[in-house]
Amino acid sequence: MRSERNDREQLEHELRGGAYQALLHKLQGTQLFFRRFRTWADVIAFMRDGTSTDPRKDEILRPIFEAHANDADPRWRTILLVIFWPGLESIHFQKRGWDPDADERWQNIIWTFLQVLCRIDVRRRPGRLVQKVYNDTVHRLHDEYRRAWQRADREVAADPEEIEALAGGTEGIDTSGIELREAQEKAIERLRQHMEAGRISEADFLLLAGTRVYGQSVADYARGAGLDYQVAKKRRQRAEAIIRRFEGVGRRRHAI
């Protein structure tokens, strides 16, 4: 996992910059617990020491999640990514049976983790945040792979427009369906903004929408689009790398 180690080191280097130090000073102005740390490296060292159940770690995570909820600054996600990096590596190793493609498995883990960050509400879950983030990442990742396994068993390549139509065609109130559609709509709008800004192409938009938002496997999408699997996989990685670089989540050489 040399590339992952290089990526982690590069992210840790970014956290030493003035823009990130300003965020630390911002927290120190209102959070007494943060005043014991000079740099983000000190914060990360504290978070990686001891056990995940140490309640003092909530004193670190809670203000960061609150700040992220308030301003959606992508730098908060970078900080959280570095904090949770060892846990994500652990998932990558433990769940290697879910996906033999190590690169694809790692990208899926990072993508899932970033989605989890945006759903954490510390007003509803103020404590045990380390376990919450870790468990939600594993559960959400499993849900994604389970859908892929089910599609493989049925050997059906679902069309994104058909999935969208089905999602909106049920009668009655389906709370889980509504939440899913709302999440999909937000994700599609986010991708569309990147496309309209010229950061990704229309082909990239369709690829990301089909595989990331509507759950098609890359292999299924590539078949339907008449693409080679490796070409589609690398195109998705490049597009996601551009998005992540723009949003400030980290300058990785590979996609989310």
C-alpha positions as CSV (number, residue, x, y, z in Angstrom):
1,M,0.0,0.0,0.0
2,R,2.8,2.4,-0.9
3,S,0.5,4.8,-2.7
4,E,-1.8,5.0,0.3
5,R,1.1,5.7,2.5
6,N,2.3,8.4,0.2
7,D,-1.2,9.9,0.1
8,R,-1.4,9.9,3.9
9,E,2.0,11.6,4.2
10,Q,0.9,14.2,1.6
11,L,-2.3,14.9,3.5
12,E,-0.4,15.2,6.8
13,H,1.9,17.7,5.0
14,E,-1.1,19.8,3.9
15,L,-2.4,20.0,7.5
16,R,0.8,21.8,8.4
17,G,-0.2,24.7,6.1
18,G,-1.4,28.1,7.3
19,A,-5.0,27.5,6.1
20,Y,-5.4,24.5,8.3
21,Q,-3.6,26.2,11.3
22,A,-6.2,28.9,11.0
23,L,-8.9,26.3,11.5
24,L,-7.2,25.1,14.6
25,H,-7.0,28.6,16.0
26,K,-10.7,29.1,15.2
27,L,-11.5,26.1,17.3
28,Q,-9.2,27.1,20.1
29,G,-11.2,30.4,20.4
30,T,-14.3,28.5,21.6
31,Q,-13.1,25.0,22.6
32,L,-11.0,24.9,25.7
33,F,-9.9,21.3,25.0
34,F,-8.2,22.3,21.8
35,R,-5.9,24.8,23.5
36,R,-3.5,22.1,24.6
37,F,-2.6,21.4,21.0
38,R,-0.1,23.5,19.0
39,T,-0.7,21.9,15.6
40,W,-2.9,19.4,13.9
41,A,-0.1,16.9,14.2
42,D,-0.6,17.1,17.9
43,V,-4.3,16.6,17.6
44,I,-3.8,13.5,15.3
45,A,-1.2,12.0,17.7
46,F,-3.7,12.4,20.5
47,M,-6.5,10.8,18.5
48,R,-4.3,7.8,17.5
49,D,-3.2,7.1,21.1
50,G,-5.2,5.1,23.5
51,T,-8.5,3.5,22.9
52,S,-11.4,4.4,20.6
53,T,-13.7,4.6,23.6
54,D,-11.8,7.4,25.3
55,P,-14.5,10.0,25.8
56,R,-12.0,12.8,25.4
57,K,-11.8,11.9,21.7
58,D,-15.4,13.1,21.4
59,E,-14.1,16.5,22.6
60,I,-12.1,16.6,19.4
61,L,-14.5,15.2,16.9
62,R,-17.7,16.9,18.1
63,P,-16.5,20.5,17.4
64,I,-15.1,19.4,14.0
65,F,-18.4,17.9,13.0
66,E,-20.3,20.9,14.2
67,A,-18.0,23.2,12.2
68,H,-18.3,21.1,9.1
69,A,-22.1,21.1,9.4
70,N,-22.1,24.9,9.7
71,D,-19.8,25.8,6.8
72,A,-19.2,22.6,4.8
73,D,-15.6,23.6,4.5
74,P,-13.9,20.7,2.7
75,R,-10.8,21.2,4.9
76,W,-12.7,19.6,7.8
77,R,-13.1,16.5,5.7
78,T,-9.4,16.4,5.0
79,I,-8.7,16.6,8.8
80,L,-11.2,13.8,9.5
81,L,-9.7,11.7,6.8
82,V,-6.2,11.9,8.3
83,I,-7.6,11.3,11.8
84,F,-9.4,8.1,10.7
85,W,-6.8,6.9,8.2
86,P,-5.6,4.0,10.4
87,G,-9.1,2.8,10.9
88,L,-9.8,2.9,7.1
89,E,-6.6,0.9,6.5
90,S,-7.9,-1.6,9.0
91,I,-11.2,-1.9,7.1
92,H,-9.2,-2.3,3.9
93,F,-7.3,-5.2,5.3
94,Q,-10.2,-6.9,7.1
95,K,-12.7,-6.7,4.2
96,R,-10.3,-7.9,1.5
97,G,-12.6,-10.8,1.0
98,W,-15.3,-8.4,-0.2
99,D,-13.3,-7.3,-3.2
100,P,-10.1,-8.9,-4.6
101,D,-9.1,-5.6,-6.3
102,A,-7.2,-3.8,-3.6
103,D,-7.2,-0.4,-5.4
104,E,-10.9,-0.6,-6.1
105,R,-11.6,-1.7,-2.5
106,W,-9.6,1.3,-1.1
107,Q,-11.3,3.8,-3.4
108,N,-14.7,2.4,-2.3
109,I,-13.8,2.7,1.3
110,I,-12.7,6.4,1.0
111,W,-15.8,7.2,-1.0
112,T,-18.0,5.6,1.6
113,F,-16.2,7.2,4.5
114,L,-16.7,10.7,2.9
115,Q,-20.4,10.0,2.5
116,V,-20.6,9.0,6.2
117,L,-19.0,12.2,7.3
118,C,-21.7,14.2,5.7
119,R,-24.4,12.3,7.5
120,I,-23.1,12.5,11.0
121,D,-25.3,14.7,13.3
122,V,-23.7,15.3,16.6
123,R,-27.0,16.7,18.0
124,R,-28.4,13.2,17.8
125,R,-25.2,11.3,18.5
126,P,-22.9,13.5,20.7
127,G,-20.8,10.6,22.0
128,R,-18.9,7.5,20.9
129,L,-18.2,9.2,17.6
130,V,-15.1,7.2,16.7
131,Q,-17.2,4.0,16.9
132,K,-20.1,5.7,15.1
133,V,-18.0,6.7,12.1
134,Y,-16.1,3.4,11.9
135,N,-19.3,1.3,12.2
136,D,-21.3,3.4,9.8
137,T,-18.5,3.2,7.2
138,V,-18.3,-0.6,7.5
139,H,-22.1,-1.0,7.3
140,R,-22.6,1.4,4.4
141,L,-19.7,-0.3,2.6
142,H,-21.3,-3.7,3.1
143,D,-24.6,-2.4,1.8
144,E,-22.8,-1.2,-1.4
145,Y,-21.1,-4.5,-1.9
146,R,-24.2,-6.5,-1.1
147,R,-26.1,-4.7,-3.9
148,A,-23.2,-5.5,-6.2
149,W,-23.2,-9.2,-5.2
150,Q,-27.0,-9.3,-5.8
151,R,-26.6,-7.8,-9.2
152,A,-23.9,-10.3,-10.1
153,D,-26.1,-13.2,-9.0
154,R,-29.0,-11.9,-11.1
155,E,-26.6,-11.0,-14.0
156,V,-28.7,-8.0,-14.8
157,A,-27.1,-4.7,-15.7
158,A,-29.6,-2.1,-14.5
159,D,-30.0,1.2,-16.4
160,P,-29.7,4.3,-14.2
161,E,-32.9,5.8,-15.6
162,E,-34.8,2.7,-14.9
163,I,-33.6,2.7,-11.3
164,E,-34.6,6.4,-10.9
165,A,-38.0,5.7,-12.4
166,L,-38.5,2.8,-10.0
167,A,-37.4,4.8,-7.0
168,G,-40.1,7.4,-7.8
169,G,-42.8,5.0,-8.9
170,T,-43.9,3.5,-5.6
171,E,-47.2,4.4,-3.9
172,G,-47.6,5.4,-0.3
173,I,-44.9,6.9,1.9
174,D,-41.6,5.1,1.8
175,T,-39.3,7.0,4.2
176,S,-36.2,5.0,3.3
177,G,-36.9,5.5,-0.4
178,I,-37.4,9.2,0.1
179,E,-34.1,9.5,2.0
180,L,-32.4,7.5,-0.8
181,R,-33.8,9.7,-3.5
182,E,-32.9,12.9,-1.7
183,A,-29.3,11.7,-1.3
184,Q,-29.2,10.7,-4.9
185,E,-30.5,14.0,-6.1
186,K,-27.9,15.9,-4.0
187,A,-25.1,13.7,-5.3
188,I,-26.3,14.2,-8.9
189,E,-26.5,18.0,-8.5
190,R,-23.0,18.0,-7.0
191,L,-21.6,16.0,-10.0
192,R,-23.6,18.2,-12.5
193,Q,-22.0,21.4,-11.0
194,H,-18.5,19.9,-11.6
195,M,-19.5,19.0,-15.2
196,E,-21.0,22.5,-15.9
197,A,-17.8,24.1,-14.5
198,G,-15.8,22.0,-17.0
199,R,-13.9,20.0,-14.4
200,I,-15.3,16.7,-15.6
201,S,-16.8,15.7,-19.0
202,E,-20.3,14.6,-19.7
203,A,-19.0,11.0,-20.1
204,D,-17.4,11.3,-16.6
205,F,-20.7,12.6,-15.2
206,L,-22.7,9.7,-16.6
207,L,-20.1,7.2,-15.4
208,L,-20.0,8.6,-11.8
209,A,-23.8,8.9,-11.7
210,G,-24.3,5.3,-12.9
211,T,-21.7,3.7,-10.7
212,R,-21.6,5.9,-7.6
213,V,-25.1,7.3,-7.3
214,Y,-27.3,4.5,-8.8
215,G,-25.1,1.6,-7.8
216,Q,-24.1,0.0,-11.1
217,S,-20.8,-1.9,-11.0
218,V,-18.1,-0.5,-13.2
219,A,-18.1,-3.8,-15.1
220,D,-21.8,-3.5,-15.8
221,Y,-21.6,0.1,-16.8
222,A,-18.6,-0.5,-19.1
223,R,-20.5,-3.3,-20.9
224,G,-23.5,-1.1,-21.4
225,A,-21.4,1.8,-22.6
226,G,-19.2,-0.3,-24.8
227,L,-16.1,0.5,-22.8
228,D,-13.2,-1.7,-21.7
229,Y,-13.5,-2.3,-17.9
230,Q,-10.0,-1.0,-17.2
231,V,-10.6,2.1,-19.3
232,A,-13.9,2.8,-17.4
233,K,-12.2,2.1,-14.0
234,K,-9.3,4.5,-14.7
235,R,-11.7,7.2,-16.1
236,R,-13.7,7.1,-12.9
237,Q,-10.6,7.3,-10.8
238,R,-9.3,10.3,-12.7
239,A,-12.7,12.1,-12.5
240,E,-13.0,11.5,-8.8
241,A,-9.4,12.7,-8.3
242,I,-10.3,16.0,-10.0
243,I,-13.4,16.4,-7.8
244,R,-11.5,15.6,-4.6
245,R,-8.7,17.9,-5.5
246,F,-11.1,20.8,-6.2
247,E,-13.1,20.2,-3.0
248,G,-9.9,20.1,-1.0
249,V,-10.3,16.6,0.4
250,G,-6.7,15.8,-0.6
251,R,-4.5,15.7,-3.6
252,R,-4.5,12.0,-4.2
253,R,-3.1,10.4,-7.3
254,H,-6.1,8.0,-7.3
255,A,-9.8,8.7,-7.1
256,I,-12.0,8.5,-4.0
